[in-house]
Protein backbone atom coordinates (compact mmCIF):
# COMPACT_ATOMS: atom_id res chain seq x y z
CA UNK A 1 0.00 0.00 0.00
CA UNK A 2 1.31 3.42 -0.93
CA UNK A 3 2.02 5.92 1.79
CA UNK A 4 0.86 9.45 0.98
CA UNK A 5 3.61 12.01 0.51
CA UNK A 6 3.00 13.68 3.86
CA UNK A 7 3.22 10.32 5.66
CA UNK A 8 6.85 9.60 4.71
CA UNK A 9 8.71 9.34 8.05
CA UNK A 10 11.24 11.96 9.09
CA UNK A 11 12.19 14.44 11.82
CA UNK A 12 9.66 17.14 12.64
CA UNK A 13 10.46 20.43 10.84
CA UNK A 14 10.25 23.78 12.60
CA UNK A 15 8.54 26.79 10.98
CA UNK A 16 10.50 28.58 8.22
CA UNK A 17 13.78 26.71 8.77
CA UNK A 18 12.44 23.16 8.56
CA UNK A 19 15.22 20.72 9.52
CA UNK A 20 18.00 23.07 8.45
CA UNK A 21 19.33 23.83 11.94
CA UNK A 22 19.84 20.14 12.70
CA UNK A 23 21.57 19.61 9.38
CA UNK A 24 23.87 22.60 9.79
CA UNK A 25 25.01 21.58 13.27
CA UNK A 26 26.42 18.23 12.12
CA UNK A 27 25.34 16.98 8.67
CA UNK A 28 27.03 13.57 8.97
CA UNK A 29 25.55 12.78 12.36
CA UNK A 30 22.14 14.13 11.35
CA UNK A 31 21.93 12.04 8.17
CA UNK A 32 23.04 8.89 10.00
CA UNK A 33 20.62 9.39 12.88
CA UNK A 34 17.73 10.00 10.48
CA UNK A 35 18.37 6.74 8.65
CA UNK A 36 18.81 4.79 11.91
CA UNK A 37 15.59 6.17 13.35
CA UNK A 38 13.24 6.42 10.36
CA UNK A 39 14.34 3.68 7.95
CA UNK A 40 15.22 3.42 4.25
CA UNK A 41 13.21 6.47 3.10
CA UNK A 42 13.42 9.65 5.19
CA UNK A 43 11.79 13.01 4.51
CA UNK A 44 13.65 16.27 5.32
CA UNK A 45 12.55 19.87 4.86
CA UNK A 46 15.56 22.00 3.93
CA UNK A 47 14.20 24.38 1.28
CA UNK A 48 11.06 26.48 1.09
CA UNK A 49 9.81 24.99 -2.18
CA UNK A 50 10.79 21.31 -2.10
CA UNK A 51 11.60 18.44 0.26
CA UNK A 52 14.58 16.10 0.37
CA UNK A 53 14.32 12.32 0.74
CA UNK A 54 17.25 10.17 1.92
CA UNK A 55 17.38 6.68 0.41
CA UNK A 56 19.52 3.98 2.06
CA UNK A 57 18.85 0.67 0.28
CA UNK A 58 21.31 -0.42 -2.45
CA UNK A 59 18.52 -1.40 -4.83
CA UNK A 60 16.90 2.04 -4.49
CA UNK A 61 20.24 3.80 -5.00
CA UNK A 62 20.84 1.65 -8.06
CA UNK A 63 17.45 2.59 -9.51
CA UNK A 64 18.14 6.30 -9.12
CA UNK A 65 21.70 6.27 -10.46
CA UNK A 66 21.02 3.93 -13.39
CA UNK A 67 18.00 6.01 -14.44
CA UNK A 68 19.73 9.39 -14.18
CA UNK A 69 19.18 11.12 -17.53
CA UNK A 70 15.78 9.38 -17.83
CA UNK A 71 13.70 9.62 -14.66
CA UNK A 72 16.11 11.77 -12.64
CA UNK A 73 18.53 14.62 -13.23
CA UNK A 74 21.34 15.98 -11.11
CA UNK A 75 19.60 19.26 -10.33
CA UNK A 76 22.86 20.93 -9.27
CA UNK A 77 22.09 24.00 -11.38
CA UNK A 78 19.91 25.18 -8.49
CA UNK A 79 23.06 25.59 -6.38
CA UNK A 80 24.37 29.14 -6.82
CA UNK A 81 27.84 28.28 -5.53
CA UNK A 82 28.36 25.21 -7.69
CA UNK A 83 27.14 27.13 -10.73
CA UNK A 84 29.51 30.01 -10.06
CA UNK A 85 32.49 27.68 -9.62
CA UNK A 86 31.84 24.84 -12.07
CA UNK A 87 29.60 26.53 -14.64
CA UNK A 88 28.04 23.98 -16.99
CA UNK A 89 30.73 21.28 -16.84
CA UNK A 90 30.35 17.51 -16.60
CA UNK A 91 29.52 17.63 -12.89
CA UNK A 92 26.62 20.08 -13.22
CA UNK A 93 25.32 19.90 -16.82
CA UNK A 94 22.22 17.97 -17.84
CA UNK A 95 20.56 16.16 -20.73
CA UNK A 96 21.81 16.27 -24.31
CA UNK A 97 24.40 18.93 -23.52
CA UNK A 98 25.97 16.72 -20.83
CA UNK A 99 25.93 13.73 -23.19
CA UNK A 100 27.75 15.73 -25.88
CA UNK A 101 30.37 16.95 -23.42
CA UNK A 102 30.85 13.45 -22.01
CA UNK A 103 31.42 12.02 -25.49
CA UNK A 104 33.88 14.78 -26.35
CA UNK A 105 35.76 14.33 -23.06
CA UNK A 106 35.84 10.52 -22.94
CA UNK A 107 38.92 9.99 -25.19
CA UNK A 108 41.01 12.07 -22.77
CA UNK A 109 40.37 9.40 -20.14
CA UNK A 110 41.16 6.26 -22.11
CA UNK A 111 43.23 3.92 -19.97
CA UNK A 112 46.34 4.21 -22.16
CA UNK A 113 46.28 7.99 -21.74
CA UNK A 114 45.76 7.70 -17.98
CA UNK A 115 48.62 5.20 -17.64
CA UNK A 116 50.99 7.68 -19.26
CA UNK A 117 50.50 10.05 -16.30
CA UNK A 118 52.02 7.66 -13.74
CA UNK A 119 55.49 9.15 -14.31
CA UNK A 120 54.15 12.68 -13.64
CA UNK A 121 52.58 11.48 -10.38
CA UNK A 122 55.81 9.88 -9.16
CA UNK A 123 57.91 12.91 -10.16
CA UNK A 124 55.67 15.16 -8.08
CA UNK A 125 55.72 12.75 -5.14
CA UNK A 126 59.51 12.47 -5.33
CA UNK A 127 59.90 16.25 -5.35
CA UNK A 128 57.65 16.52 -2.29
CA UNK A 129 59.52 13.80 -0.39
CA UNK A 130 62.90 15.44 -1.11
CA UNK A 131 61.65 18.60 0.64
CA UNK A 132 60.76 16.71 3.83
CA UNK A 133 63.09 16.17 6.79
CA UNK A 134 63.31 13.55 9.50
CA UNK A 135 61.53 14.66 12.68
CA UNK A 136 59.60 17.41 10.93
CA UNK A 137 55.97 18.24 11.84
CA UNK A 138 53.78 18.58 8.77
CA UNK A 139 50.12 18.86 7.79
CA UNK A 140 49.84 15.76 5.60
CA UNK A 141 46.48 16.85 4.18
CA UNK A 142 47.94 20.18 3.05
CA UNK A 143 50.96 18.42 1.55
CA UNK A 144 48.69 16.03 -0.34
CA UNK A 145 46.64 18.99 -1.59
CA UNK A 146 49.77 20.68 -2.95
CA UNK A 147 51.07 17.48 -4.51
CA UNK A 148 47.80 16.52 -6.21
CA UNK A 149 47.30 20.12 -7.37
CA UNK A 150 50.74 19.98 -8.99
CA UNK A 151 49.85 16.66 -10.62
CA UNK A 152 46.51 17.82 -11.98
CA UNK A 153 48.13 21.02 -13.34
CA UNK A 154 50.75 18.93 -15.15
CA UNK A 155 48.35 16.32 -16.50
CA UNK A 156 45.54 18.75 -17.32
CA UNK A 157 47.50 21.78 -18.62
CA UNK A 158 51.16 20.66 -18.76
CA UNK A 159 51.84 23.57 -16.40
CA UNK A 160 54.40 23.27 -13.58
CA UNK A 161 53.10 24.80 -10.35
CA UNK A 162 55.73 23.21 -8.12
CA UNK A 163 57.68 26.33 -7.19
CA UNK A 164 55.93 29.28 -8.80
CA UNK A 165 53.94 32.04 -7.18
CA UNK A 166 51.03 30.79 -9.28
CA UNK A 167 50.88 27.67 -7.11
CA UNK A 168 50.27 29.75 -3.99
CA UNK A 169 47.63 31.84 -5.78
CA UNK A 170 45.83 28.78 -7.12
CA UNK A 171 46.04 27.02 -3.77
CA UNK A 172 44.58 29.99 -1.90
CA UNK A 173 41.81 30.41 -4.46
CA UNK A 174 40.79 26.74 -4.35
CA UNK A 175 40.85 26.72 -0.55
CA UNK A 176 38.67 29.85 -0.46
CA UNK A 177 36.18 28.24 -2.86
CA UNK A 178 35.81 25.15 -0.67
CA UNK A 179 35.77 27.15 2.58
CA UNK A 180 33.04 29.47 1.36
CA UNK A 181 31.03 26.56 0.03
CA UNK A 182 30.78 24.82 3.40
CA UNK A 183 30.28 28.15 5.19
CA UNK A 184 27.41 29.24 2.95
CA UNK A 185 25.79 25.82 2.58
CA UNK A 186 25.35 25.57 6.36
CA UNK A 187 24.52 29.25 6.96
CA UNK A 188 21.15 30.03 8.56
CA UNK A 189 21.35 33.66 7.41
CA UNK A 190 21.91 32.50 3.83
CA UNK A 191 18.86 30.25 4.08
CA UNK A 192 16.72 33.13 5.35
CA UNK A 193 17.99 35.55 2.68
CA UNK A 194 17.19 33.05 -0.07
CA UNK A 195 13.58 32.98 1.07
CA UNK A 196 13.18 36.66 0.24
CA UNK A 197 11.54 37.65 -3.10
CA UNK A 198 14.70 39.54 -4.14
CA UNK A 199 18.28 38.29 -4.21
CA UNK A 200 20.58 40.04 -1.75
CA UNK A 201 24.38 39.63 -1.65
CA UNK A 202 25.48 36.86 0.70
CA UNK A 203 28.26 37.29 3.23
CA UNK A 204 31.47 35.85 1.81
CA UNK A 205 30.10 35.74 -1.73
CA UNK A 206 32.42 38.53 -2.89
CA UNK A 207 35.48 36.58 -1.65
CA UNK A 208 34.19 33.47 -3.38
CA UNK A 209 33.67 35.32 -6.67
CA UNK A 210 37.16 36.85 -6.45
CA UNK A 211 38.69 33.37 -5.98
CA UNK A 212 36.80 32.03 -8.99
CA UNK A 213 37.96 35.00 -11.08
CA UNK A 214 41.59 34.26 -10.14
CA UNK A 215 41.21 30.67 -11.31
CA UNK A 216 39.38 31.82 -14.46
CA UNK A 217 42.23 34.17 -15.40
CA UNK A 218 44.72 31.31 -15.25
CA UNK A 219 42.51 28.87 -17.17
CA UNK A 220 41.49 31.29 -19.96
CA UNK A 221 45.13 32.38 -20.41
CA UNK A 222 46.18 28.77 -20.91
CA UNK A 223 43.27 28.09 -23.29
CA UNK A 224 44.16 31.19 -25.36
CA UNK A 225 47.80 30.09 -25.62
CA UNK A 226 46.74 26.60 -26.69
CA UNK A 227 44.31 27.90 -29.33
CA UNK A 228 47.36 29.34 -31.08
CA UNK A 229 48.99 25.87 -31.07
CA UNK A 230 45.82 23.79 -31.51
CA UNK A 231 47.42 21.22 -33.80
CA UNK A 232 49.98 20.26 -31.14
CA UNK A 233 49.45 17.49 -28.59
CA UNK A 234 51.17 18.54 -25.37
CA UNK A 235 50.48 15.15 -23.84
CA UNK A 236 47.89 16.54 -21.43
CA UNK A 237 44.12 16.37 -21.03
CA UNK A 238 43.58 19.90 -22.36
CA UNK A 239 45.16 18.91 -25.69
CA UNK A 240 42.64 16.09 -25.98
CA UNK A 241 39.73 18.37 -25.11
CA UNK A 242 40.86 20.98 -27.64
CA UNK A 243 41.11 18.37 -30.38
CA UNK A 244 37.76 16.71 -29.63
CA UNK A 245 35.16 17.14 -32.36
CA UNK A 246 31.47 16.32 -32.85
CA UNK A 247 30.33 14.42 -35.92
CA UNK A 248 29.73 17.78 -37.60
CA UNK A 249 33.28 18.91 -36.83
CA UNK A 250 32.50 21.39 -34.03
CA UNK A 251 34.51 21.42 -30.83
CA UNK A 252 34.14 23.09 -27.46
CA UNK A 253 33.96 26.85 -27.03
CA UNK A 254 36.36 28.58 -24.64
CA UNK A 255 33.56 28.78 -22.06
CA UNK A 256 32.81 25.06 -22.35
CA UNK A 257 36.52 24.24 -22.05
CA UNK A 258 36.74 26.49 -18.99
CA UNK A 259 33.85 24.69 -17.29
CA UNK A 260 35.25 21.23 -18.03
CA UNK A 261 38.76 22.24 -16.97
CA UNK A 262 37.50 23.85 -13.75
CA UNK A 263 35.47 20.73 -12.91
CA UNK A 264 38.45 18.45 -13.53
CA UNK A 265 40.84 20.77 -11.71
CA UNK A 266 38.68 21.02 -8.59
CA UNK A 267 37.55 17.40 -8.48
CA UNK A 268 40.86 16.04 -9.73
CA UNK A 269 42.99 17.16 -6.82
CA UNK A 270 40.72 17.82 -3.84
CA UNK A 271 39.13 14.37 -3.72
CA UNK A 272 42.38 12.40 -4.08
CA UNK A 273 44.13 14.60 -1.51
CA UNK A 274 41.33 13.86 0.93
CA UNK A 275 41.56 10.10 0.31
CA UNK A 276 45.28 10.19 1.01
CA UNK A 277 44.95 12.41 4.07
CA UNK A 278 42.32 10.14 5.58
CA UNK A 279 44.38 7.06 4.67
CA UNK A 280 47.35 8.33 6.70
CA UNK A 281 45.00 9.37 9.49
CA UNK A 282 43.59 5.84 9.67
CA UNK A 283 47.03 4.22 9.39
CA UNK A 284 48.30 6.44 12.21
CA UNK A 285 45.62 4.93 14.44
CA UNK A 286 46.30 1.35 13.31
CA UNK A 287 50.02 0.49 13.56
CA UNK A 288 49.44 -3.17 12.59
CA UNK A 289 47.93 -2.07 9.27
CA UNK A 290 50.82 0.36 8.79
CA UNK A 291 53.35 -2.45 9.33
CA UNK A 292 51.50 -4.71 6.89
CA UNK A 293 51.57 -1.90 4.31
CA UNK A 294 55.31 -1.29 4.67
CA UNK A 295 56.02 -5.02 4.54
CA UNK A 296 54.25 -5.18 1.17
CA UNK A 297 56.07 -2.10 -0.10
CA UNK A 298 59.48 -3.44 0.97
CA UNK A 299 58.78 -6.77 -0.72
CA UNK A 300 57.44 -5.34 -3.99
CA UNK A 301 59.47 -2.14 -4.40
CA UNK A 302 62.72 -3.04 -2.57
CA UNK A 303 63.49 0.59 -1.86
CA UNK A 304 62.68 2.14 -5.25
CA UNK A 305 59.81 4.45 -6.11
CA UNK A 306 56.63 2.72 -7.36
CA UNK A 307 55.56 2.72 -11.00
CA UNK A 308 52.49 1.85 -13.00
CA UNK A 309 53.71 -1.74 -13.43
CA UNK A 310 53.76 -2.24 -9.63
CA UNK A 311 50.09 -1.48 -8.97
CA UNK A 312 48.76 -5.03 -9.62
CA UNK A 313 51.19 -6.36 -6.98
CA UNK A 314 50.30 -3.71 -4.39
CA UNK A 315 47.11 -5.47 -3.32
CA UNK A 316 47.16 -4.37 0.33
CA UNK A 317 47.97 -0.79 -0.67
CA UNK A 318 44.87 -0.82 -2.88
CA UNK A 319 42.83 -2.27 0.00
CA UNK A 320 43.89 0.62 2.24
CA UNK A 321 42.69 3.13 -0.37
CA UNK A 322 39.37 1.29 -0.73
CA UNK A 323 38.87 1.12 3.03
CA UNK A 324 39.76 4.78 3.44
CA UNK A 325 37.16 5.70 0.80
CA UNK A 326 34.67 3.54 2.68
CA UNK A 327 35.18 5.15 6.09
CA UNK A 328 35.87 8.65 4.76
CA UNK A 329 34.26 8.85 1.29
CA UNK A 330 35.80 11.67 -0.77
CA UNK A 331 32.26 12.82 -1.65
CA UNK A 332 29.96 12.08 1.27
CA UNK A 333 26.63 12.65 -0.49
CA UNK A 334 25.26 13.05 -4.00
CA UNK A 335 21.72 14.01 -4.96
CA UNK A 336 19.28 13.76 -7.83
CA UNK A 337 16.04 15.56 -8.71
CA UNK A 338 13.01 13.43 -9.58
CA UNK A 339 11.49 14.30 -12.95
CA UNK A 340 8.26 12.37 -12.18
CA UNK A 341 6.55 10.94 -9.13
CA UNK A 342 8.48 7.86 -8.02
CA UNK A 343 7.85 5.14 -5.43
CA UNK A 344 10.30 3.66 -2.92
CA UNK A 345 9.43 1.30 -0.05
CA UNK A 346 5.72 2.07 -0.45
CA UNK A 347 6.34 5.83 -0.31
CA UNK A 348 5.43 8.03 -3.27
CA UNK A 349 7.94 10.86 -3.71
CA UNK A 350 6.81 13.87 -5.76
CA UNK A 351 8.28 15.13 -9.01
CA UNK A 352 10.74 17.93 -8.34
CA UNK A 353 11.89 16.61 -4.96
CA UNK A 354 15.57 16.15 -4.11
CA UNK A 355 16.75 12.59 -3.49
CA UNK A 356 19.87 12.22 -1.35
CA UNK A 357 22.19 9.23 -1.74
CA UNK A 358 24.84 9.27 0.95
CA UNK A 359 28.11 7.37 0.66
CA UNK A 360 28.71 8.22 4.33
CA UNK A 361 25.57 6.31 5.32
CA UNK A 362 25.91 3.39 2.94
CA UNK A 363 29.65 2.80 3.46
CA UNK A 364 29.04 2.51 7.22
CA UNK A 365 25.92 0.34 6.97
CA UNK A 366 26.28 -2.72 9.25
CA UNK A 367 24.23 -4.92 6.91
CA UNK A 368 26.97 -4.69 4.27
CA UNK A 369 30.13 -3.90 6.24
CA UNK A 370 30.77 -5.87 9.46
CA UNK A 371 32.29 -3.65 12.16
CA UNK A 372 31.39 -0.66 10.01
CA UNK A 373 33.23 1.98 12.06
CA UNK A 374 36.48 0.01 12.20
CA UNK A 375 39.35 0.43 9.75
CA UNK A 376 39.84 -3.08 8.31
CA UNK A 377 41.63 -3.10 4.93
CA UNK A 378 41.68 -6.91 5.07
CA UNK A 379 37.94 -6.98 4.37
CA UNK A 380 38.60 -6.14 0.69
CA UNK A 381 39.07 -9.68 -0.59
CA UNK A 382 37.83 -10.78 -4.02
CA UNK A 383 35.12 -12.83 -2.32
CA UNK A 384 33.95 -9.87 -0.23
CA UNK A 385 33.73 -7.59 -3.26
CA UNK A 386 31.87 -10.22 -5.30
CA UNK A 387 29.27 -10.66 -2.53
CA UNK A 388 28.89 -6.95 -1.77
CA UNK A 389 25.51 -5.73 -3.09
CA UNK A 390 25.98 -3.38 -6.04
CA UNK A 391 25.58 0.26 -4.99
CA UNK A 392 26.33 -0.41 -1.31
CA UNK A 393 29.78 1.06 -2.09
CA UNK A 394 30.01 3.87 -4.64
CA UNK A 395 32.86 6.28 -3.83
CA UNK A 396 32.96 7.53 -7.44
CA UNK A 397 29.20 7.50 -7.98
CA UNK A 398 27.71 5.06 -10.48
CA UNK A 399 25.46 4.78 -13.52
CA UNK A 400 25.83 7.03 -16.58
CA UNK A 401 27.09 9.90 -14.40
CA UNK A 402 29.92 7.89 -12.78
CA UNK A 403 33.09 9.96 -12.25
CA UNK A 404 34.98 10.15 -15.54
CA UNK A 405 38.31 10.33 -13.70
CA UNK A 406 37.87 7.37 -11.34
CA UNK A 407 40.74 5.33 -12.85
CA UNK A 408 43.01 8.38 -12.73
CA UNK A 409 42.15 8.99 -9.07
CA UNK A 410 42.63 5.38 -8.00
CA UNK A 411 46.01 5.11 -9.73
CA UNK A 412 47.15 8.39 -8.21
CA UNK A 413 46.06 7.44 -4.69
CA UNK A 414 47.84 4.06 -4.79
CA UNK A 415 51.09 5.46 -6.22
CA UNK A 416 51.28 8.41 -3.80
CA UNK A 417 50.39 6.29 -0.78
CA UNK A 418 53.10 3.79 -1.72
CA UNK A 419 55.72 6.48 -2.41
CA UNK A 420 55.17 8.26 0.91
CA UNK A 421 54.79 5.17 3.13
CA UNK A 422 57.94 3.48 1.87
CA UNK A 423 60.02 6.61 2.60
CA UNK A 424 58.55 7.85 5.89
CA UNK A 425 56.57 6.71 8.89
CA UNK A 426 53.89 9.27 9.73
CA UNK A 427 52.93 9.55 13.41
CA UNK A 428 49.76 11.45 14.34
CA UNK A 429 50.13 14.27 16.85
CA UNK A 430 47.74 13.33 19.69
CA UNK A 431 47.23 16.96 20.71
CA UNK A 432 45.93 17.93 17.25
CA UNK A 433 42.17 17.43 16.91
CA UNK A 434 41.11 16.17 13.49
CA UNK A 435 37.59 17.39 12.63
CA UNK A 436 35.45 16.14 9.75
CA UNK A 437 34.20 18.91 7.46
CA UNK A 438 31.46 17.79 5.03
CA UNK A 439 31.88 20.38 2.26
CA UNK A 440 31.56 19.50 -1.44
CA UNK A 441 34.04 16.86 -0.38
CA UNK A 442 34.76 15.31 3.03
CA UNK A 443 37.87 17.12 4.24
CA UNK A 444 39.66 17.62 7.60
CA UNK A 445 38.76 21.10 8.81
CA UNK A 446 42.06 21.84 10.58
CA UNK A 447 44.26 19.51 8.60
CA UNK A 448 46.02 16.35 9.83
CA UNK A 449 49.29 17.01 11.69
CA UNK A 450 51.96 14.30 11.66
CA UNK A 451 55.57 13.80 12.70
CA UNK A 452 57.88 12.40 10.03
CA UNK A 453 60.34 9.59 10.71
CA UNK A 454 62.62 8.44 7.93
CA UNK A 455 62.35 4.70 7.25
Residue pairs with C-beta under 8 A, 6 or more apart in sequence:
1 346
2 343
2 346
2 347
2 348
3 346
3 347
3 348
4 348
5 347
5 348
5 349
5 350
7 347
8 41
8 42
8 43
8 53
8 347
8 349
9 38
9 39
9 41
9 42
9 43
10 19
10 34
10 38
10 42
10 43
10 44
10 45
11 19
11 22
11 34
11 37
11 38
11 44
13 19
13 44
13 45
14 21
16 192
16 195
17 188
17 191
17 192
18 44
18 45
18 46
18 47
19 30
19 44
19 45
19 46
20 45
20 46
20 188
20 191
21 188
22 30
23 30
23 31
23 44
23 46
23 186
24 186
24 187
24 188
27 186
27 332
27 333
27 438
28 332
28 360
28 436
28 438
31 54
31 333
31 356
31 358
31 360
31 361
32 360
32 361
32 364
34 42
34 44
34 54
35 42
35 54
35 56
35 358
35 361
39 56
39 345
40 55
40 56
40 57
40 60
40 344
40 345
41 53
41 54
41 55
41 60
41 344
41 345
41 347
41 349
42 53
42 54
42 56
43 51
43 52
43 53
44 51
44 52
44 53
44 54
44 356
45 51
45 52
46 52
46 354
47 354
48 194
48 195
50 352
50 353
50 354
51 350
51 353
51 354
52 335
52 353
52 354
52 355
52 356
53 344
53 347
53 349
53 353
53 354
53 355
53 356
54 356
54 358
54 361
55 61
55 64
55 344
55 355
55 356
55 357
56 358
56 361
56 362
56 365
57 344
57 345
58 362
58 368
58 389
58 390
58 391
58 392
59 389
59 391
60 344
60 345
61 357
61 362
61 391
61 394
61 398
62 390
62 391
62 398
62 399
63 344
64 72
64 336
64 355
64 357
65 336
65 357
65 391
65 394
65 397
65 398
65 399
65 401
66 398
66 399
66 400
67 399
68 74
68 336
68 399
68 400
68 401
69 95
69 98
69 99
69 400
69 401
70 339
71 338
71 339
71 340
71 342
72 336
72 337
72 338
72 339
72 355
73 94
73 95
73 336
73 337
73 339
74 91
74 92
74 94
74 335
74 336
74 337
74 401
75 335
75 336
75 337
75 354
76 82
76 83
76 91
76 92
76 335
77 83
77 88
77 92
77 94
81 180
81 181
81 184
81 185
81 208
82 91
82 92
82 181
82 440
83 92
84 208
84 209
84 212
85 177
85 181
85 208
85 212
85 262
85 266
86 92
86 259
86 262
86 263
86 266
87 255
87 258
87 259
87 262
88 97
88 256
88 259
89 101
89 259
89 260
89 262
89 263
89 264
90 98
90 101
90 102
90 105
90 260
90 263
90 404
91 263
91 267
92 263
93 101
93 259
98 401
100 246
101 252
101 256
101 260
102 404
104 241
104 244
104 245
104 246
104 251
104 252
105 241
105 244
105 260
105 404
106 404
107 113
107 240
107 244
108 237
108 240
108 241
108 244
109 237
109 404
109 405
109 407
109 408
111 407
113 237
113 240
114 407
114 408
114 411
115 308
115 411
116 235
117 151
117 155
117 408
117 411
118 307
118 308
118 411
118 415
119 307
120 151
120 154
120 155
121 151
121 411
121 412
121 415
121 416
122 305
122 306
122 307
122 415
122 419
124 147
124 150
124 151
124 154
124 162
125 147
125 305
125 415
125 416
125 419
125 420
126 305
126 419
127 150
127 162
128 143
128 146
128 147
129 419
129 420
129 423
129 424
132 138
132 424
132 452
133 452
134 452
134 453
134 454
135 451
135 452
135 453
136 451
136 452
137 429
137 449
137 450
137 451
137 452
138 449
138 450
138 452
139 447
139 448
139 449
139 450
140 276
140 277
140 280
140 281
140 426
140 447
140 448
140 449
140 450
141 273
141 274
141 277
141 443
141 444
141 447
141 448
142 447
144 272
144 273
144 274
144 276
144 277
144 416
145 171
145 175
145 269
145 270
145 273
146 167
146 171
147 273
147 416
148 268
148 269
148 270
148 272
148 273
148 276
148 412
148 416
149 161
149 167
149 170
149 171
149 174
149 269
149 273
150 160
150 161
150 162
150 167
151 269
151 412
152 264
152 265
152 268
152 269
153 159
153 160
153 161
153 170
153 265
154 160
154 161
154 236
155 236
155 237
155 408
156 236
156 237
156 238
156 261
156 264
156 265
156 268
157 222
157 236
157 238
157 261
158 234
158 235
158 236
158 238
158 239
159 166
159 222
161 167
161 170
166 218
169 214
169 218
170 214
170 215
170 218
172 211
173 211
173 212
173 214
173 215
174 211
174 215
174 266
174 269
174 270
176 207
176 208
176 210
176 211
177 208
177 211
177 212
177 215
177 266
178 270
178 439
178 440
178 441
178 443
179 439
180 204
180 205
180 207
180 208
180 211
181 208
181 439
181 440
182 437
182 438
182 439
182 440
183 204
184 190
184 202
184 204
184 205
184 208
185 439
187 202
187 203
189 202
189 203
190 202
190 203
193 200
193 202
215 262
215 265
216 258
216 262
219 258
219 261
219 262
219 265
220 254
220 258
222 238
223 238
223 242
223 254
223 257
223 258
223 261
224 254
226 234
226 238
226 239
226 242
227 242
227 254
230 242
230 243
232 239
233 239
233 240
233 243
237 264
238 257
238 261
241 252
241 257
241 260
241 261
242 251
242 252
242 257
243 251
244 251
244 252
245 251
252 260
264 405
266 440
267 403
267 405
268 405
268 408
268 409
270 330
270 440
270 441
270 443
271 330
271 331
271 409
271 441
272 330
272 409
272 412
272 413
272 416
274 328
274 330
274 441
274 442
274 443
274 444
275 321
275 324
275 325
275 328
275 330
275 409
275 413
276 413
276 416
276 417
276 420
277 443
277 444
277 448
278 324
278 327
278 328
278 442
278 444
278 448
279 320
279 321
279 324
279 413
279 417
280 420
280 426
280 448
280 450
281 328
281 428
281 434
281 444
281 448
282 289
282 320
282 323
282 324
282 327
282 328
282 375
283 289
283 290
283 293
283 320
283 421
283 426
284 290
284 426
284 427
284 428
284 450
285 375
285 428
286 375
289 320
289 375
289 377
290 421
290 425
292 316
292 377
293 316
293 317
293 320
293 421
294 421
294 422
294 425
294 455
296 314
296 315
296 316
296 317
297 306
297 314
297 317
297 418
297 421
297 422
298 422
300 306
300 310
300 313
300 314
301 310
301 418
301 422
303 422
305 419
305 422
306 314
306 414
306 415
306 418
306 419
306 422
307 415
308 411
308 415
310 418
311 318
311 411
311 414
311 415
314 414
314 418
316 377
317 414
317 417
317 418
317 421
318 380
318 410
318 414
319 377
319 378
319 379
319 380
320 377
320 417
321 410
321 413
321 414
321 417
322 377
322 380
323 375
323 376
323 377
323 379
323 380
324 375
325 363
325 395
326 363
326 364
326 369
326 393
326 395
327 363
327 364
327 373
327 375
328 436
328 442
329 359
329 360
329 363
329 395
329 442
330 395
330 441
330 442
331 359
331 395
331 397
331 440
331 441
331 442
332 358
332 359
332 360
332 438
332 441
332 442
333 356
333 357
333 358
333 359
333 360
333 438
334 356
334 357
334 359
334 397
335 354
335 355
335 356
335 357
336 354
336 355
336 357
337 352
337 353
337 354
337 355
338 349
338 350
338 351
338 352
338 353
338 355
339 351
340 351
341 348
341 349
341 350
341 351
342 348
342 349
342 351
343 349
349 355
357 394
359 394
359 395
360 438
360 442
362 368
362 391
362 392
362 393
362 394
363 369
363 372
363 392
363 393
363 395
364 372
364 373
365 372
365 392
366 372
368 388
368 389
368 392
368 393
369 379
369 392
370 379
390 398
391 398
396 402
396 403
396 406
396 409
397 403
403 409
420 426
422 455
423 454
423 455
424 452
424 453
424 454
424 455
425 452
425 453
425 455
426 450
426 451
426 452
426 453
427 450
427 451
427 453
428 434
428 448
428 449
428 450
429 449
429 450
429 451
432 446
432 447
432 448
432 449
433 446
434 444
434 446
434 447
434 448
435 444
435 445
435 446
436 442
436 444
436 445
437 443
437 444
437 445
